[in-house]
Amino acid sequence: MYKRILLATDGSEHSVRSTKHAAALAKQFGGTVEIVYVVDGNKSKEDVLHNMSEYEIELKRKEKTRSVQEVLEQEGVSFKTHILHGEPGPTIVDYANENDYDCVVIGSRGHNALQEMILGSVSHKVVKRVDAPVMVIK
């Protein structure tokens, strides 16, 4: 049922919690997990402006997915990692819909209604627009 699972991560503690759920689904259904980390265009510009080398920038981005990868390795779950560029919400939605996943797992920071209205919520955008079932982990 859930053979192809997309795990959206931002390197936060919420991502690690959502990884445990993605791993459990993959183990239960004999599936694989594809990790996706989206580099926001504004953040990318900031990295360059801080005179970071291309190597340092790449290393920093890979570091964001390291804790998630460690959880999946400990659980014995097969995974791949993709680093994408763009606005996180729409980029995750487009990637998920183009690649026909069985399930998308994403963490939530738990913004209140006002924060979500003002700041927006990546998980909210994903839930509304991805064609596959979405599991949001609080």
N, CA, C and O of each residue as an XYZ file, in Angstrom:
552
protein
N       0.820     -1.197      0.000
C       0.000      0.000      0.000
C       0.865      1.262      0.000
O       0.650      2.157     -0.817
N       1.835      1.338      0.905
C       2.731      2.500      0.967
C       4.142      2.055      0.631
O       4.998      1.953      1.509
N       4.377      1.794     -0.640
C       5.689      1.325     -1.101
C       6.643      2.485     -1.350
O       7.839      2.377     -1.077
N       6.124      3.589     -1.866
C       6.956      4.762     -2.185
C       6.531      5.911     -1.284
O       5.458      6.490     -1.457
N       7.381      6.231     -0.325
C       7.062      7.252      0.673
C       7.995      8.437      0.490
O       9.216      8.281      0.451
N       7.413      9.616      0.379
C       8.202     10.839      0.300
C       8.239     11.476      1.686
O       7.199     11.720      2.298
N       9.444     11.739      2.166
C       9.632     12.360      3.478
C      10.215     13.747      3.262
O      11.364     13.880      2.838
N       9.433     14.778      3.550
C       9.905     16.152      3.425
C      10.568     16.549      4.741
O       9.991     16.377      5.815
N      11.787     17.082      4.645
C      12.528     17.434      5.856
C      13.123     18.829      5.745
O      13.413     19.322      4.655
N      13.295     19.446      6.900
C      14.003     20.731      6.950
C      15.147     20.672      7.956
O      15.757     21.693      8.274
N      15.432     19.471      8.453
C      16.526     19.290      9.389
C      16.172     19.574     10.839
O      17.040     19.522     11.711
N      14.919     19.871     11.105
C      14.493     20.215     12.466
C      14.156     18.971     13.282
O      14.129     17.852     12.771
N      13.903     19.203     14.554
C      13.476     18.129     15.460
C      12.145     17.527     14.985
O      11.906     16.331     15.154
N      11.288     18.359     14.396
C      10.006     17.879     13.869
C      10.246     16.883     12.732
O       9.500     15.917     12.574
N      11.286     17.127     11.949
C      11.618     16.224     10.847
C      12.062     14.856     11.358
O      11.739     13.828     10.763
N      12.794     14.853     12.449
C      13.256     13.583     13.018
C      12.057     12.779     13.509
O      11.998     11.566     13.306
N      11.102     13.445     14.153
C       9.886     12.739     14.599
C       9.116     12.178     13.405
O       8.632     11.047     13.451
N       9.004     12.967     12.341
C       8.268     12.486     11.168
C       9.015     11.337     10.489
O       8.396     10.469      9.873
N      10.337     11.333     10.602
C      11.141     10.257     10.019
C      10.811      8.921     10.668
O      10.753      7.893      9.993
N      10.600      8.939     11.960
C      10.264      7.694     12.665
C       8.944      7.115     12.144
O       8.806      5.898     12.026
N       7.995      7.966     11.838
C       6.714      7.507     11.283
C       6.895      6.985      9.856
O       6.319      5.962      9.485
N       7.700      7.693      9.059
C       7.959      7.234      7.690
C       8.657      5.876      7.706
O       8.348      5.001      6.897
N       9.593      5.707      8.627
C      10.305      4.431      8.753
C       9.346      3.306      9.134
O       9.429      2.201      8.599
N       8.446      3.595     10.053
C       7.469      2.579     10.475
C       6.577      2.167      9.307
O       6.297      0.981      9.133
N       6.132      3.130      8.509
C       5.314      2.813      7.329
C       6.105      1.960      6.338
O       5.602      0.960      5.825
N       7.333      2.363      6.077
C       8.172      1.634      5.116
C       8.400      0.197      5.578
O       8.330     -0.734      4.775
N       8.671      0.018      6.866
C       8.902     -1.324      7.391
C       7.629     -2.163      7.331
O       7.676     -3.344      6.985
N       6.501     -1.560      7.665
C       5.240     -2.293      7.680
C       4.831     -2.751      6.282
O       4.298     -3.848      6.116
N       5.081     -1.907      5.276
C       4.612     -2.218      3.926
C       5.744     -2.609      2.962
O       5.511     -2.750      1.762
N       6.963     -2.784      3.484
C       8.080     -3.159      2.627
C       8.428     -2.082      1.614
O       8.790     -2.377      0.475
N       8.316     -0.832      2.039
C       8.538      0.281      1.126
C       9.891      0.937      1.272
O      10.725      0.519      2.076
N      10.091      1.971      0.480
C      11.307      2.777      0.535
C      10.919      4.228      0.797
O       9.785      4.642      0.553
N      11.881      4.982      1.295
C      11.650      6.386      1.621
C      12.547      7.245      0.735
O      13.728      6.951      0.555
N      11.976      8.293      0.194
C      12.766      9.287     -0.517
C      12.698     10.570      0.287
O      11.627     11.140      0.497
N      13.862     11.010      0.731
C      13.972     12.237      1.531
C      14.094     13.408      0.573
O      14.841     13.346     -0.404
N      13.363     14.465      0.851
C      13.503     15.667      0.055
C      13.738     16.857      0.985
O      12.988     17.087      1.934
N      14.795     17.601      0.687
C      15.116     18.827      1.409
C      15.117     19.946      0.377
O      15.795     19.852     -0.646
N      14.359     21.004      0.643
C      14.241     22.108     -0.308
C      15.041     23.306      0.181
O      14.836     23.807      1.286
N      15.954     23.748     -0.671
C      16.735     24.944     -0.380
C      15.927     26.139     -0.868
O      15.711     26.313     -2.067
N      15.490     26.948      0.068
C      14.726     28.148     -0.260
C      15.636     29.120     -0.993
O      16.783     29.320     -0.593
N      15.139     29.720     -2.054
C      15.926     30.662     -2.841
C      16.501     31.796     -2.025
O      17.641     32.200     -2.252
N      15.737     32.321     -1.075
C      16.226     33.411     -0.227
C      17.387     32.949      0.651
O      18.358     33.681      0.843
N      17.283     31.747      1.175
C      18.341     31.184      2.019
C      19.596     30.939      1.191
O      20.713     31.141      1.666
N      19.404     30.505     -0.042
C      20.517     30.241     -0.935
C      21.306     31.526     -1.207
O      22.537     31.519     -1.198
N      20.595     32.613     -1.447
C      21.240     33.909     -1.675
C      21.996     34.351     -0.428
O      23.103     34.882     -0.521
N      21.400     34.131      0.728
C      22.034     34.506      1.994
C      23.344     33.750      2.196
O      24.330     34.327      2.655
N      23.359     32.466      1.855
C      24.579     31.666      1.979
C      25.700     32.238      1.117
O      26.845     32.339      1.556
N      25.359     32.609     -0.106
C      26.357     33.159     -1.024
C      26.853     34.511     -0.524
O      28.047     34.804     -0.590
N      25.925     35.341     -0.018
C      26.306     36.665      0.469
C      27.214     36.596      1.695
O      27.979     37.524      1.956
N      27.131     35.510      2.438
C      27.996     35.337      3.611
C      29.355     34.744      3.215
O      30.089     34.232      4.060
N      29.673     34.820      1.934
C      30.965     34.390      1.403
C      31.305     32.937      1.708
O      32.468     32.593      1.915
N      30.306     32.111      1.734
C      30.564     30.692      1.944
C      30.996     30.086      0.611
O      30.479     30.458     -0.442
N      31.928     29.170      0.660
C      32.351     28.496     -0.565
C      31.263     27.519     -0.993
O      30.395     27.141     -0.206
N      31.329     27.125     -2.243
C      30.348     26.168     -2.758
C      30.412     24.860     -1.965
O      29.386     24.235     -1.697
N      31.618     24.458     -1.598
C      31.796     23.246     -0.806
C      31.130     23.380      0.567
O      30.450     22.458      1.018
N      31.325     24.539      1.241
C      30.721     24.780      2.558
C      29.203     24.786      2.472
O      28.517     24.253      3.343
N      28.690     25.394      1.412
C      27.234     25.458      1.221
C      26.675     24.048      1.048
O      25.679     23.695      1.681
N      27.306     23.243      0.199
C      26.854     21.873     -0.041
C      26.922     21.044      1.232
O      26.008     20.271      1.519
N      27.993     21.197      1.994
C      28.165     20.474      3.248
C      27.070     20.844      4.247
O      26.522     19.975      4.925
N      26.758     22.123      4.334
C      25.719     22.606      5.241
C      24.353     22.027      4.865
O      23.567     21.662      5.739
N      24.080     21.947      3.580
C      22.799     21.390      3.112
C      22.705     19.893      3.405
O      21.654     19.402      3.817
N      23.787     19.184      3.196
C      23.792     17.744      3.490
C      23.632     17.491      4.982
O      23.038     16.493      5.390
N      24.161     18.392      5.787
C      24.049     18.278      7.245
C      22.583     18.319      7.686
O      22.210     17.684      8.673
N      21.758     19.064      6.956
C      20.330     19.186      7.284
C      19.601     17.847      7.197
O      18.589     17.650      7.868
N      20.101     16.940      6.388
C      19.420     15.646      6.233
C      20.113     14.521      7.007
O      19.606     13.400      7.045
N      21.251     14.802      7.615
C      22.032     13.753      8.273
C      21.249     13.036      9.383
O      21.253     11.806      9.437
N      20.579     13.785     10.266
C      19.860     13.146     11.380
C      18.720     12.269     10.873
O      18.423     11.226     11.455
N      18.089     12.695      9.794
C      16.997     11.923      9.200
C      17.555     10.632      8.587
O      16.975      9.557      8.748
N      18.667     10.750      7.896
C      19.294      9.570      7.294
C      19.734      8.574      8.366
O      19.600      7.364      8.182
N      20.255      9.076      9.478
C      20.700      8.196     10.563
C      19.546      7.386     11.131
O      19.702      6.200     11.423
N      18.382      8.020     11.290
C      17.204      7.305     11.803
C      16.823      6.186     10.842
O      16.566      5.060     11.270
N      16.784      6.487      9.549
C      16.398      5.477      8.564
C      17.419      4.337      8.500
O      17.042      3.177      8.333
N      18.706      4.662      8.633
C      19.734      3.621      8.655
C      19.564      2.720      9.873
O      19.662      1.498      9.765
N      19.309      3.328     11.038
C      19.115      2.548     12.269
C      17.912      1.626     12.157
O      17.911      0.523     12.702
N      16.882      2.087     11.444
C      15.674      1.284     11.277
C      15.794      0.268     10.145
O      14.911     -0.571      9.967
N      16.875      0.338      9.385
C      17.078     -0.601      8.284
C      16.181     -0.340      7.088
O      15.799     -1.269      6.376
N      15.845      0.923      6.867
C      14.951      1.298      5.771
C      15.773      1.850      4.606
O      16.665      2.677      4.795
N      15.461      1.384      3.418
C      16.133      1.854      2.210
C      15.657      3.277      1.886
O      14.466      3.574      1.971
N      16.611      4.159      1.510
C      16.234      5.543      1.219
C      17.155      6.176      0.191
O      18.268      5.710     -0.053
N      16.657      7.247     -0.402
C      17.427      8.117     -1.293
C      17.187      9.542     -0.809
O      16.164      9.835     -0.189
N      18.146     10.425     -1.100
C      18.008     11.822     -0.697
C      18.061     12.722     -1.918
O      18.895     12.537     -2.805
N      17.159     13.705     -1.957
C      17.115     14.678     -3.047
C      17.152     16.074     -2.444
O      16.410     16.372     -1.508
N      18.011     16.925     -2.980
C      18.036     18.325     -2.570
C      17.480     19.136     -3.729
O      18.024     19.133     -4.833
N      16.383     19.829     -3.449
C      15.698     20.624     -4.473
C      15.861     22.107     -4.155
O      16.281     22.476     -3.058
N      15.528     22.944     -5.118
C      15.631     24.390     -4.938
C      14.304     25.051     -5.268
O      13.640     24.686     -6.239
N      13.918     26.037     -4.443
C      12.682     26.767     -4.681
C      11.994     27.104     -3.375
O      12.570     26.968     -2.296
N      10.757     27.543     -3.489
C       9.941     27.802     -2.305
C       9.480     26.444     -1.778
O       8.903     25.665     -2.536
N       9.719     26.138     -0.489
C       9.475     24.782      0.014
C       8.090     24.197     -0.277
O       8.003     23.088     -0.805
N       7.018     24.900      0.047
C       5.672     24.342     -0.142
C       5.395     23.919     -1.575
O       5.170     22.737     -1.836
N       5.409     24.856     -2.503
C       5.126     24.498     -3.895
C       6.125     23.510     -4.498
O       5.747     22.684     -5.330
N       7.375     23.582     -4.095
C       8.387     22.667     -4.634
C       8.102     21.239     -4.197
O       8.196     20.312     -5.002
N       7.754     21.055     -2.925
C       7.414     19.713     -2.430
C       6.166     19.198     -3.130
O       6.117     18.038     -3.537
N       5.162     20.049     -3.273
C       3.915     19.658     -3.941
C       4.191     19.209     -5.370
O       3.745     18.139     -5.785
N       4.921     20.019     -6.120
C       5.225     19.670     -7.513
C       6.000     18.363     -7.601
O       5.686     17.504     -8.425
N       7.005     18.213     -6.757
C       7.837     17.007     -6.784
C       7.008     15.768     -6.433
O       7.124     14.732     -7.088
N       6.182     15.878     -5.407
C       5.350     14.740     -4.992
C       4.368     14.344     -6.093
O       4.210     13.160     -6.386
N       3.715     15.324     -6.697
C       2.719     15.030     -7.734
C       3.357     14.510     -9.021
O       2.759     13.684     -9.712
N       4.544     14.973     -9.349
C       5.226     14.525    -10.578
C       5.773     13.110    -10.441
O       5.963     12.424    -11.445
N       6.029     12.663     -9.216
C       6.691     11.378     -9.021
C       5.795     10.292     -8.444
O       6.279      9.210     -8.114
N       4.516     10.556     -8.318
C       3.529      9.523     -7.998
C       3.859      8.701     -6.743
O       4.005      7.481     -6.811
N       3.974      9.382     -5.606
C       4.241      8.697     -4.339
C       2.955      8.128     -3.757
O       1.860      8.617     -4.037
N       3.103      7.091     -2.947
C       1.948      6.486     -2.284
C       1.552      7.261     -1.037
O       0.400      7.213     -0.606
N       2.515      7.978     -0.461
C       2.261      8.717      0.775
C       3.350      9.779      0.941
O       4.500      9.569      0.555
N       2.977     10.912      1.516
C       3.928     11.965      1.850
C       3.880     12.155      3.361
O       2.803     12.283      3.942
N       5.056     12.172      3.996
C       5.147     12.385      5.435
C       5.905     13.687      5.656
O       6.972     13.911      5.084
N       5.326     14.542      6.502
C       5.926     15.849      6.751
C       5.685     16.240      8.203
O       4.636     15.930      8.768
N       6.642     16.910      8.797
C       6.491     17.399     10.166
C       5.801     18.748     10.179
O       5.755     19.452      9.170
N       5.268     19.096     11.334
C       4.598     20.382     11.512
C       5.187     21.065     12.733
O       5.411     20.434     13.766
N       5.432     22.340     12.604
C       5.982     23.093     13.735
C       4.912     23.448     14.753
O       5.229     23.844     15.875
N       3.656     23.313     14.377
C       2.579     23.588     15.326
C       2.266     25.065     15.480
O       1.977     25.534     16.580
N       2.324     25.801     14.369
C       1.941     27.216     14.431
C       0.482     27.333     14.864
O      -0.343     26.480     14.538
N       0.175     28.396     15.600
C      -1.229     28.643     15.892
C      -1.876     29.267     14.659
O      -1.187     29.552     13.680
N      -3.189     29.482     14.694
C      -3.926     29.954     13.523
C      -3.395     31.295     13.004
O      -3.293     31.491     11.793
N      -3.062     32.208     13.903
C      -2.554     33.515     13.486
C      -1.187     33.384     12.822
O      -0.947     33.978     11.771
N      -0.291     32.610     13.429
C       1.039     32.414     12.845
C       0.933     31.778     11.462
O       1.635     32.171     10.531
N       0.050     30.796     11.341
C      -0.106     30.114     10.063
C      -0.642     31.070      9.007
O      -0.214     31.034      7.853
N      -1.585     31.932      9.406
C      -2.167     32.877      8.467
C      -1.112     33.873      7.985
O      -1.064     34.205      6.801
N      -0.276     34.345      8.895
C       0.724     35.346      8.555
C       1.945     34.716      7.884
O       2.407     35.206      6.854
N       2.460     33.652      8.453
C       3.686     33.037      7.960
C       3.447     32.008      6.865
O       4.329     31.742      6.049
N       2.263     31.436      6.852
C       2.012     30.324      5.951
C       2.547     29.054      6.597
O       3.277     29.112      7.586
N       2.192     27.941      6.052
C       2.639     26.672      6.598
C       2.944     25.738      5.446
O       2.087     25.474      4.603
N       4.161     25.241      5.415
C       4.548     24.313      4.357
C       3.658     23.072      4.429
O       3.152     22.609      3.406
N       3.466     22.534      5.638
C       2.653     21.318      5.763
C       1.216     21.567      5.304
O       0.602     20.689      4.698
N       0.679     22.745      5.585
C      -0.687     23.074      5.166
C      -0.778     23.105      3.633
O      -1.728     22.581      3.052
N       0.204     23.715      2.994
C       0.222     23.766      1.523
C       0.316     22.365      0.939
O      -0.350     22.053     -0.048
N       1.138     21.528      1.542
C       1.319     20.163      1.052
C       0.022     19.377      1.194
O      -0.390     18.689      0.260
N      -0.613     19.472      2.337
C      -1.874     18.743      2.570
C      -2.931     19.147      1.542
O      -3.649     18.301      1.009
N      -3.013     20.432      1.276
C      -4.050     20.930      0.360
C      -3.809     20.549     -1.086
O      -4.769     20.387     -1.840
N      -2.543     20.399     -1.504
C      -2.275     20.311     -2.940
C      -1.669     19.009     -3.447
O      -1.658     18.771     -4.655
N      -1.163     18.158     -2.554
C      -0.572     16.893     -3.014
C      -1.691     15.895     -3.280
O      -2.655     15.803     -2.520
N      -1.544     15.153     -4.367
C      -2.573     14.177     -4.757
C      -2.577     12.938     -3.859
O      -3.631     12.338     -3.650
N      -1.435     12.552     -3.334
C      -1.313     11.352     -2.498
C      -1.764     11.653     -1.067
O      -1.867     12.819     -0.685
N      -2.031     10.615     -0.276
C      -2.310     10.838      1.142
C      -1.104     11.510      1.817
O       0.045     11.209      1.495
N      -1.382     12.413      2.745
C      -0.319     13.139      3.461
C      -0.486     12.894      4.947
O      -1.579     13.036      5.495
N       0.619     12.521      5.600
C       0.627     12.322      7.035
C       1.425     13.479      7.648
O       2.618     13.624      7.382
N       0.763     14.295      8.464
C       1.430     15.419      9.124
C       1.699     15.017     10.572
O       0.787     14.640     11.308
N       2.972     15.106     10.965
C       3.374     14.704     12.298
C       3.613     15.959     13.129
O       4.477     16.775     12.809
N       2.834     16.101     14.200
C       2.957     17.280     15.073
C       4.092     17.097     16.036
O       4.357     17.979     16.854
